[in-house]
Amino acid sequence: MSHTLGIRQAQKQKTRQALLDAALGLLEEQSLSSLGLREVTRAVGIAPTAFYRHFRSTADLGVALVDEALGSLHPMVRTTVSTAGDSDQRITRAVELIAGHVAAHPAHVRFIARERHGGVQPVREAIQAQLARFAEEVRTELAKDQEAVGWSDDDLQMLAHLYVDQMLITASLFLEALEASDEERERVAQVATRQLRLISIGRLHWLD
């Protein structure tokens, strides 16, 4: 009996993932607010009623896509601002990690960029919750740095949000340059590096 249940659970998970993958593909060309569940189930090859065994609505599916797109990035974000290495090394590491993630998961990055200010409230709120969690994790890492001595919690939180926002901007820049020449992608990396350096320089002189 347990073996049978295991097979059923595995099949259910496989179908759920197929729905997520199909939706992500369809969302390359449209927003979540215009996506119909029949489109998604047709792409997977299941009956529309079967959709509700996995998600309550397309908004619920969108929230699951947010978790899939952002949930696994917390270690990467912490790594980009960890205290290992000097400022330039940390910035280089951050730009390389972001560029690599965008190249590996462009559809997820495009989905987040579009739906962050999209028309589906639960998805917007899920994205904002993940970004707030990122900012809190970045703040925790920044607080460990010698340069944080004398900073108030509010200022550290403000700085953390600046870094998170800049990471999103950098990801969008790399996304736009995915099909561009090597020279253009290198230019994007240089711009992203300079922007992060500007924040770091401002950080050094904030208490002045």
N, C-alpha and C positions, 0 to 999 in steps of 0.2 A: 504493500500500500504506500509506504513512504517513497519507494522508488517511482511509483506512478505519479505521486504528488510532485516529486522533484522534476519529473519530465514536464508536467503541466506548468509548473512555475517557470521553468526555463523557457518553454514556448511562449508563455505570457510575456516574459521579459523581452524575448526576441521580437514579438509583435509590437510591444511598447516602443522599443528602440527603433523599429522600422517606421513607426508613426512619427517619431521625432526626426528621423533622418529625412523622411519624405517631406515633412513640413518645412524643415530647414532648406531643402532644395527648392520648394515652391516659393519660399520667402526671399529667394534671390531676386525675384522679379516683382514682388508686391509686399505690402505691409500686412502685419498680422490682423489688423482690423478688417481687411478685405478677404482674408483667407476663410474658406468654407470647409467644414469638416468632411463634406462629401469629396472635395478635391483631394484631401489627405487620404481618406480611406480608399478612394479609387486608385491612388498611386501605390498603395500598399497591397490592394487586391482583397480587401475585406469589406463586409457589409457595414453601412454607416452606423447601425445600432451597436456594432462591436466596438466602436470608438469609445463608448461610455464605460466599457470594462476597464479602460485605462486612464481616461481623463474625463473630468466633469464637463469641460467646454474647451473651445480653442484657446480661451484665456488661460485655463489651467495648463494646457499644453505649452503655451508661451512661457509660463512661469517655470515649467520643467526645462525648457530650452535655456532660460536664464541660468538656472542652476547648473546645467550641463556646460554652458559657455563660460561661466565665471567661477563656479564653485571650486574647480580644480586649480585656479590660478593663485590662490592665497600663498602657497609656498613660493611661487615665482615672484610675486609682488614683494614679499618679505625679503627675498634674496636681493632684489634690486636696490634696496635701501639698507641692507645689513651693514654693520660697521667694519666688515672685512675690506681691507684695501683703502687707498686714499681716495679723495673726491673724484679725481679723473677716472680712476679704475672703476669706481662704483657707477659712474655715469656711462662709461663704455659698456660695462656689463649690462646695465639697464637697457640701453639701446639695442644691443645684440639680442637680448632675451625677448624684447618686444618684437623686433623684426622677425625672429625665428618663429614666434607664436603666430604672428599674422600670416606668415608664409604657410604654416602648417594648418591653420584653422581660419581661412578667410571668411567662410560663410558665417561662422559664429561671430566673428568680429563685426561683420556687416550687419548682422541681426541686432546686436547690441547697439551699434551706432544709430541704426534706424529707429529702434523701439525705445531708446532712452527717453525720447520726447514724443513717443507715438501716442496713438489714441486708445490704447488698452490699459486702463488704470492699474489693474493687478500686476501687469508686466512692468510698467513704469516703476511701481512701488517695489517690486522684486529687484529690479536693477539698482534702484537707489539704496535699498537695504544692503545689497552686496557691496556697492561702492562705499557706503558708510562703514562697513566692516573692514574693507581694505584700508580706509583712512585711519581707523582705530589701530589696525595692525602696524601701519606705517608709523603712526605716532609712538607706539610702544617701542619700535626699533630706533626711532630718532631720539627718544628719551635716554637711550643707553649711550649715546654719543657724547664725548667730552664737550663738543660744541653746543650741547643743549643745556649746559650749566647756566642757571640764571633765567632760563626761559619759563614763562608761565604755561600752564596747561592749555589755555585758550590759544596762545600763540603757536604752540607745538601742534595743536589740532588744525589751525589755519594752514601751517606749513605742510602738514600731512595731506590735506585736501588739495593744496597746490600741486604736490607731487602726483597724486592720483589723477587729477585733471590733466596734468601734462602727459602722463602715461597714455591716457585715452586719446589725447590729441596726436601723440606720436604714433599710436596704433592706426589712427585714421589716415595719417600721412603715408605710412607704409602700405596701407590698404589701397590707397589711390595709385601708388607707384608699383603695384604688383606686376603689371604688364609692361612697365616702362623699361628703359635701358638700364644697364648696370651703372652707368654714369648718373642717371637720375636717382636711382635708389641710394647711391653713395651720397648724392647731394642731400637727400632726405635725411640720411643718417647724420650728416654734418649739421644740418639745421636743428635736428632733435638734440644733438649733443650740445650745441651752443645754447639752446633754450634751457636745458637742464643746468648748464653751467651758470647761466644768469640767475636762476633760482638759488643755486649754491652760493654764489657771490653775495647775493642779497641776504642770505641766511647768516653768513659770516659777519656782516655789518649791522644786523638788525638791532642788536643791543647798543650800538653806538648812539 
